[in-house]
Amino acid sequence: MTEPRLPPLDELLPGMRGAFFETVWPAFQWIQSIWVKASMDQLHLFVVATAEQDEKEWDDLDYLAGAVFKSLERVLDEREPNSKHKVEYTIQHGPTVPQDDGYRELMSDRVFKEIAKRLAPWRLEEGR
């Protein structure tokens, strides 16, 4: 049996946005945007922060992102019976997302508003 592969990022992005909308985005007010790209069956997150964060904040983000990806693994396993997906990921951060690296917007205020408008309009007033 071959190792299960991740679906294309276009297929994963809507579900990932929903999961980050519910969990990561409200928990970390200091995040300006989160970007994602896939390469070699691994996801790479790039976080643009509004201010410097200490190691504990980055560890907390890594933990919560890991929980989101564990859920993604279960969903992928259900879609492909008798498989065992392992979503590997990295998290980098900096003042701006690298251009020309193929990153796609995962979460930002713009994406938050799009999702909230469709699925949770009360969150528009409450905010993140």
Phi, psi and omega per residue, in radians:
M1 nan 2.378 3.126
T2 -1.432 2.757 3.112
E3 -1.155 2.311 3.117
P4 -1.109 2.436 -3.104
R5 -1.838 2.684 3.053
L6 -1.259 2.443 3.011
P7 -1.121 2.907 3.103
P8 -1.037 2.636 -3.104
L9 -1.003 -0.625 3.108
D10 -1.005 -0.612 3.140
E11 -1.347 -0.591 -3.108
L12 -1.409 -0.533 -2.961
L13 -0.980 -0.815 -3.137
P14 -1.030 -0.783 3.121
G15 -1.165 -0.677 3.105
M16 -1.137 -0.707 3.104
R17 -1.059 -0.765 3.112
G18 -1.061 -0.762 -3.140
A19 -1.163 -0.742 3.116
F20 -1.210 -0.596 3.067
F21 -1.015 -0.751 -3.076
E22 -1.400 -0.559 -2.983
T23 -1.986 -1.034 -2.985
V24 -1.338 -0.828 -3.035
W25 -1.011 -0.829 -3.135
P26 -1.249 -0.381 -3.052
A27 -1.400 -0.411 -3.028
F28 -2.222 1.514 -3.105
Q29 -1.108 -0.354 -3.104
W30 -1.417 -0.076 3.114
I31 -1.464 2.200 3.089
Q32 -1.505 -0.746 3.096
S33 -2.814 2.760 3.088
I34 -2.251 2.328 -3.110
W35 -2.120 2.693 -3.104
V36 -2.458 2.555 2.973
K37 -2.502 2.769 3.107
A38 -2.069 2.424 3.018
S39 -2.712 2.371 3.115
M40 0.889 0.806 3.092
D41 1.047 0.536 3.087
Q42 -2.332 2.503 3.081
L43 -1.694 2.435 3.127
H44 -2.128 2.079 3.091
L45 -1.714 2.491 3.005
F46 -2.215 2.133 -3.073
V47 -1.882 2.217 3.026
V48 -1.754 2.050 -3.079
A49 -1.799 2.648 3.119
T50 -1.380 -0.322 -3.141
A51 -2.735 2.854 3.078
E52 -1.078 2.513 3.122
Q53 -2.166 2.664 3.105
D54 -1.450 3.002 -3.069
E55 -1.055 -0.610 3.132
K56 -1.086 -0.730 3.119
E57 -1.096 -0.736 3.122
W58 -1.169 -0.654 3.080
D59 -1.118 -0.712 3.106
D60 -1.099 -0.733 3.097
L61 -1.101 -0.786 3.130
D62 -1.035 -0.729 3.139
Y63 -1.095 -0.831 -3.096
L64 -1.213 -0.686 3.060
A65 -1.091 -0.693 3.096
G66 -1.058 -0.678 3.098
A67 -1.124 -0.701 3.092
V68 -1.081 -0.764 -3.101
F69 -1.261 -0.497 3.022
K70 -1.108 -0.730 3.084
S71 -1.094 -0.723 3.108
L72 -1.065 -0.709 3.096
E73 -1.012 -0.779 -3.141
R74 -1.102 -0.731 3.120
V75 -1.091 -0.792 -3.139
L76 -1.126 -0.666 3.110
D77 -1.133 -0.647 3.111
E78 -1.175 -0.642 3.135
R79 -1.248 -0.465 -3.098
E80 -2.213 1.444 -3.081
P81 -0.920 2.640 -3.127
N82 1.100 0.515 3.080
S83 -2.095 2.857 3.097
K84 -2.433 1.582 -3.132
H85 -1.330 2.566 3.033
K86 -2.306 1.934 -3.125
V87 -1.563 1.889 3.070
E88 -1.536 2.513 3.139
Y89 -2.641 2.772 3.014
T90 -2.242 2.733 3.059
I91 -2.243 2.175 3.019
Q92 -2.100 2.876 3.114
H93 -2.604 2.810 3.133
G94 3.123 -3.113 -3.078
P95 -1.287 -0.461 3.096
T96 -2.546 2.600 3.119
V97 -1.209 2.401 3.117
P98 -1.067 2.269 3.069
Q99 -1.391 2.748 3.081
D100 1.093 0.366 3.116
D101 -1.915 0.020 3.091
G102 1.429 0.261 3.115
Y103 -1.240 2.510 3.064
R104 -2.006 2.568 -3.135
E105 -1.224 2.107 3.103
L106 -1.672 -0.920 3.122
M107 -2.498 2.507 3.056
S108 -2.868 3.085 3.065
D109 -1.054 -0.656 3.136
R110 -1.095 -0.827 3.135
V111 -1.154 -0.727 3.091
F112 -0.952 -0.835 -3.105
K113 -1.134 -0.679 3.094
E114 -1.052 -0.828 -3.113
I115 -1.188 -0.803 -3.114
A116 -1.080 -0.723 -3.140
K117 -1.034 -0.702 -3.117
R118 -1.390 -0.744 -2.935
L119 -1.991 -0.441 -3.050
A120 -2.601 1.203 -3.052
P121 -1.005 -0.496 3.105
W122 -1.102 -0.414 3.127
R123 -1.253 -0.384 3.087
L124 -1.085 -0.702 3.101
E125 -1.343 -0.707 -3.124
E126 -1.269 -0.480 -3.078
G127 1.505 -2.835 -3.076
R128 -0.975 nan nan
